[in-house]
């Protein structure tokens, strides 16, 4: 289904309002009981995540009444929600606060992500930065841009470079052995490697050309669908570790994002 400019703006405005009402008032203002562990000390949920997801879900259902909403926190309670993703006429994936560990630590690197998936195909993505109050937006076949204060800034990935000069982000801590040790030992073959604990900002960086590559092992759809489309529409190339194409219904196999297919191959050869 096509998304009208009004639809795109409506989702953007919803995410901005949620950030103003539910997220930013809690930033650096969380009590201990408002932060809870899920699977580990690095995997947190806060009252901001839960309140923001409820508000986003309500707002999206008003904009798209027939859509299936699949939020990270709702899926934590009911994993069967993910089964609706592949066949839904329109599914909306919600990551209410991506980078929750940063958010709970008072670090201003977190984002709000929504992706629209039509019968398994990612067709639109929004990544809002509550601190900067701007939104990176992608529409399939129509490009990627940053929307801020009425300005529309087109996004473009970095120019390819020799592999030893490439900089980027690698989240190797989610990898299983022996891959984890292999990749960690080989990162020095790249120019510079960081991990910002926030896929939202990492995808924005890569799509804007501020780094060359991203490497992620964990593929929960709300973490990657919007960013994958943003990177693709900004001219980038990505594939899973084995070279197959990314799909939002796939949760294993990792992903490498790069400026082009040749760069992807060089990065993969270095790491593995």
N, C-alpha and C positions, 0 to 999 in steps of 0.2 A: 504494500500500500504506500502511496506517495505521502510525504510529509509536507504540508504547506508551510510557508514562512510563518504563518500565525501559530501553527503547532510547535515549530522549533522555538519561537520566542516564548511561547507559553511555558514550555518545559524549563527554559533558561530562567524565566522570571520566578517559577516555582522554586527552583533550587536556590536562587538568591534569597527568597523569602524564608525558606527553611534555614538557611545559614544564619540569617539575621535573628530569627526567632528562637531556634532550638539549639544551634551549634555554638555560635560565637559568645552568647552569654555564659556558656559553661566552660569556655576555653580558659585555662589557668584558674578555674574556679570550681573544680570538682572536689567534693568531699570523698573520703576514703570509701564509703559505702556505695558511691556512685560509679566505682570502677570495679569490674569483676573479671576473673580469668575464665577463659573457655578451655581450650586444649592445653595451654601452657602460659608461662609468664609473658611470653611475647605475643600471645593471642588474646587480646582483651576485648571487652565490650563495656561501654559506658552508658549512662543515662542519655547522653547526647545521641549515641548511635540509635538507640531504641526509639526515642522521641522523634528524631529526624526521619527515620524510616516510616513511622506511622504517618507523619505529615506528608511525606513524599508520596506514599502509597495512596492516601486519600486524594491528593491533588492530581495524580496521574489518572486515577479512575474517573475523575471529573472531566479531564481533557479527553481521555480515550476510554469511554464507558465499557467497551467490549474487550479491553485488554486483560491479559493475565499478568499480575504483578508478582515478581519473584525477588524478594529482598533477602539480603544476607542473614539478617537476624531472624526473619520469619522462617527461613530454611533451616536455621539452627534448631528451631523448635519442631519443624515438620520437613524432614529431608525429601519427602515425596514431591514437594513443590517442583523440584528440578526435573521431574519426569515430564512436566508440561512444556518444557522449553522447546523440544525438537519439533513438535507438531502444531504449536499454537499459531493461530492466524496472526496474532500480535502479542508478543511477550515483552515485558519491560523489566529489565534487570536493574536492581538498585543496590548500590553500595553507599550507605548513608554517611559513613565517615571512613574513608580509606586512609590508612595510616593511623589507626586508633592508638597504637603505642606512642607515636609522636604526639598526638593530641593529648593523651593522658599525661605525657611528660612535659607538656607546656611548650613543645617545639612547633613552630608555625609551618609544618610541612604535612598537610592533610588535605583531602579533597572529597568531593561528593560526585559520584558517578552514576549515570543512567545510560543504558543502552536499549535500543529498540530492535527486536528480533522478529522478523516475519517468516514464518514457516522454516525456522532454522537459519535464516540468513540475516546477518547484522546489517541494518539499513541506516541507523542513526546513532550518534553517541554524544553525550554531554559530559564534560569534566569541569566542575566548578571549583574554583579556589576561594574558600570563604575569607581568607585573610586579604587577598588581593582584590576580591569582589569582581572577578572576571571569569568567563567560561570559554573553554575550548570546545568547539562544536565540529562534528563531521557528519556529512550526509553522503551516503553511498553514491558515487558517480558525480558528486557536486563539489568535492573539495573539503578542506579543513581550515578552520580559522579561529582566532581568538576574538571574542566579543567583549569589549570593555568600554563603558561610558559612551556608547553610541559609535565607537570606532570598530571597524572590521579589519583585522590584520590577518592576511593569509599566512598559512603555515607551510613550511617546506623543510624536508629532512636535510641533514648535513651532506655536503659533497663527499663522495668516497675518498678514502685516504689509505696509505699503506697501513697494514694491520698493526704494526708496532707504534703507529701514531694515533690510532683510534682510542677515543675515550668513551666510557659508558657505564652502565649499571648492571651488576650481576648479583642475583639473589641466590647464591649457591647453598645457603644454609638449609634450604628445604629439600635439597637433593639427598637421595639415598646412597649408601656406600655400594660399590666402590666409586660411583660417579662423583660423589661429593669430594673425596680426596683428590681424584684425578683433576677435576676442574679447578679446585683451590690451588693445586700445584702449578697449573698452567696459566693462571691469570696474569702472571708476570710477562707473558708473551704479548700482551696488549699494552697500549700506551698508558692508560690510567683507568682504574676500576673503582667504583663506589657503590654503595647501597644506601638509598635514602629511606628505606622502610615504608615506601609509599608509591605504589604503582601509578596512582593518579598523576603525581608530579613527574615521575620518571617518563611516562608516556608523553606528557606535555613537553618535557625537555627534548625527547627524541624527535617528536613531530615538528618542533620549532627549530631543529638543527643545532641545539646546544650540546648534544652528545651524539655519538655515532651508533651505539648499539644498546640493546637491552637483552638480558638473559634471565628468564624466570623458569623455575621448575614446576611450581604449583599453579594449576590452571583453573581455579574456581572462576566461573563465567563473569560474575560481577566485578572481579579484579581486572579482567582483560578485554571484555567485548568492546567497550567504548574506546579504550586506548588502542586496541588493534585497528579499529576502523580509522581513528584519528591518524595513526601512523601511516596506514595504507593510503589514505586520501591525501596525505602530505607528500606522497611519492615514495614511501618506503617499501621494503620487501621483508616478509617474515615467513617463517615456517617452524614446525616442531623440530625437535632435535634430530629426528630421523628423516627430515626433508619433506614430510607430508604437510598439507595445508592445515592451518588452525581452523577449528570449528568450535563454536561456543558450547556444544554439547560434550566436548572432550575435556576430561579433567586430568589427564596424565599426558606424559610425553614432552613436557616443557615447550618453551618457545624462545627463538632468537629473532630479534628485530634488527634490521640493518638498513643502510641506505639503498642497497641494491642486492641482486642475487649473488654477484661475485663477492661482495663484502661479506654476505651471510656465510658463504662457503669458507672464506678465509678465517672468519671468527670460529666457526664450528671446528675446522681442522686444528686450530690452535688449542681450543679448549678440550677436545676429545681425542 
